[in-house]
Amino acid sequence: MTANLIINPCAAALGAGNACAVVLENIQVNNDPGYVPLLTRNLNQVASHLDNLATNPIYDGFSRQLQEMGYPNAVAANEKLLKAFISRGVRSINNVVDAYNAIAIRHGVSIGVHTYEQAEDIHVFRAATPMKFRPLFAKKDATVAPGDLVYTCADALLACIGKTDADAHEFRLTDSSSRLVAVVLGHHDTPRAFNQRVLEELVDTLRETLPGLQHHFLPSAAA
């Protein structure tokens, strides 16, 4: 069975209609800090023109998406990531996280990466009712508010954007993760070709140190 990326019209209306997802196989998660120089270069390049980010439609679009959901004062994940690196400096997490952080910083986007052992459809939609899940590294569950943007696999939540902006702890990367899915939901100002290009760059970057990596994009379909 071929899995698909199923995008609900309510998510498409919020700007996620051009979302892309790529499956990464033969992954080896390790503590090699080899992507830190790339992450540092990309961070320095972005930090050198911070004043321009407010008028960058790709970077600012995630904040506007949160405003559209009813969170005018929320800080988008791409902005949180950039501010964290600027204030605390670059620290290596693992090879996969360092690589996707480097690409996310370079393009001003949010990339979700999750362990994906089952070949099930991924559904992107706005929550109709409250949903419980455990955010990454949290000690207790959080509640997704109705109307927040989420994506799920086999009815299990992978990530949410809105009142709680987090990936699910259940599908976190571990040393034993060998099959991942990387997702760029995007927003109104990120065309599908752009979202796919971001993920292709992630694949190419990881393949520099993981030559056996295989990948395929999930076909997109409307719900």
N, C-alpha and C positions, 0 to 999 in steps of 0.2 A: 504494500500500500504506500502511495506517495502522500506525504503530509503536505498541507497547504497553509498559507497564511490567510486566514479568513477575516476580512475587515468589515465590521458592521457599519451601516450607513451613518449611525450616530457618531461613530469615531471618525469617519471620513469627514463629516461636517465640522468636526473640531480640528481638522488639519492632518489627520493620520491616514488619509486615503492613499498616500504614496509610501506608506510604511514598507520596509524591506526586512527580510530575515535570511540569514545564511547559516547553514549547518556546517560545523567544523568537526572533522573526524581525524583520528590518530593524533590527538592532542596529548602533549606531555606537559603537565603543570610542574614547574620547578622554581627554585629560588635563584636562578641565574639573573643577575641585575643588568644584563646586556642591553636592555632597552632604556635604561636610565639616561644615557647620553642623548638619545633621540627625544625622550620626554623633556629633558632639560632644554634642548635646543628649541623645541616647539613652544615650550612655556616662555622662554626668553623672547621669542619672536612675537608672541601674542602680547606679552606684558609690555613690550616696547611701544605699543600703540593702543593702550587701554582706552584712551579718550574716544577712539573711533568705534568702540564696541556698541555704544548706545545707538548708533545709526546703522549698525550691521544687521540687516533683516534676518539673517540666519541665526546669529547669536541671540538677538532680542526676541525672536519669534517664540521661543519657549516661555518667556515671561508673559507675552501677549496671550499665549495659549492658556496659561494659568488664569489670567484675568478673565478670559472667556468662560472658564469653568467656575468663576466666582471667587477667585483668590487673588485680588489685586495687590496684596502685600507679600505674597509668597515669593521666595527666591527659587528660581529654577535650578535643576540639577546641574546643568552645564555651568551656571554661574557659581554655584557652591563649589564645584570641583576646581575651577580656576582660582577662586579666592582662597581655597584651602592650600593649594600649592604655592600661591604667592606669599601667604602669611607663614606657612610652616616649612616651605621648601619641599624638594622632591625626595620622597622616600620610596624605596623599592618594596613592592608587595609580593609579586611573583611575576614570572615572565609574561603570562597572559594579561594580567591586570595592567602591568606597566605598558604593554603594547597598546591595549585599547584606550588607556588613558592618554597616551601620546597622540593617538589619532583623534580622539575626542577633543583634546585641547587644540590641536592644529585646525580643526574645522569648526570649533565652537558648538559642538552638538552633544547630545546624550546618546550613549551606546549601552544597551543592556546585554550582558553576557551571562548565560545560565547553563548549568549542567542539563543535558537533554538526551537522556538515555533511551527514551521511547520515541518512536516515529509517529507522533500524534499531531493533528492539526493545532495550530496556534490561532486563537481567536482574540481579536482586538475589538473592544467595545467600551461603552460607558456603563458603569455599574448601575443596575436598576434598583438594587436593594443593598443594604450594608453587607460587606463581605469581611470575614475575619482572616487574617494571615499573620505570620510572624516575620517582621522585617529583618533584613540582613543583620546578624549579630545581636539582635534584640533579645531580651530575656522574657518578654511576654508579647502576646498578640496585640495587633493594632486593628482598627476597623476602617475599611475603605468606605468613604461616604458615597451615597448615591450620586451619580453624575460624574464621578471621577473616572479618568481614563485608565483602563487596565488591559493586560493581556494574559491569557491563561493557556494551559496545556492540559488536556484530559481533565478539565474542570478544576485544576489546581492553579492558583494564581502565581504567575512568574514575577510580575512587577505592577506597580500602580503609580500614577502621576496625578497629584491633586492635593487634598488635605494632608495625606501621608504620601511622601515621594520616596519610594524604596523598592528594592528588589526583595524577593522572598528568600528567607534563610534556607528553606528546604532545598532550593536549587542553586545554592552557592557553589563556587568553584572549590574543589578540594584537590589534594595531591593525587587522588585516584580518578579524577574527571578525565575522560578520554573523548567524550563526544559533547560538543557544546552547540548552543544556538546563540547567535549575536543578532540583536534587533535594533534598528533605528526607526522609531515611530515618525520622527519629523514633525512638521507643522505646515501651516498654509504656504510658507515661502521656501519649502524644501522640495523640489521636484523629485520624482522617483529616480531619475538618473543620478541626481546628487546623492540621495540616500544610498543607492547601490554602490556608487563610487567610493563612498566612505567605507563601506564594508569590504569592497574589493581591496582597498588600501590596507585594511586590517589583515585580510588574508595574506596579501603579499608580504606584509611586515612579519607576521608570524612564521611564514614559510622560510624566511631567511635563516631561522634557527631550527625549524621543524620541517625539514625537506619532505617528510612523508605525509604532511598534512593534505587531506582531501577536503573538498568543500562542494556544496551545491546550494543554490538559492531556493527557498520555498516558493512555489508558484503562488501568486496573489489571486484572491477571488473575493467577490462581494458576498456578504452573508445574505 
